[in-house]
């Protein structure tokens, strides 16, 4: 069974991602160079999740990244990455890959706080 990619007409947004590298010498967070994300979708969310320290948090938004139509191809997402959308900056709280068949994801839903 072939599942169609998310159509580009449903992926109208662009954003930037700063990948989380780690904690610096003084405990400050370090990020890599900005990466442009194109053909993504942002939706508001109020879903309650548990973070890695088992604290409950409300998501502010969910970003959809299609593995075929979103750019850049092969992008990956990790907790603590920063995502800027318009004048808003979010932190990635959860990454949910969605599979159709096999081991390659169809799309990602990225939970943002």
Secondary structure, DSSP 8 states (H G I E B T S, - for coil): -------GGG--EEEEEEEEEEE-TTS-EEEEEEEEEEEEEEEE---EEE-TTS-EEE-SEEEEEETTTSBSTT----TT-EEEETTEEEEEEEEEEEESSTTSEEEEEEEE-
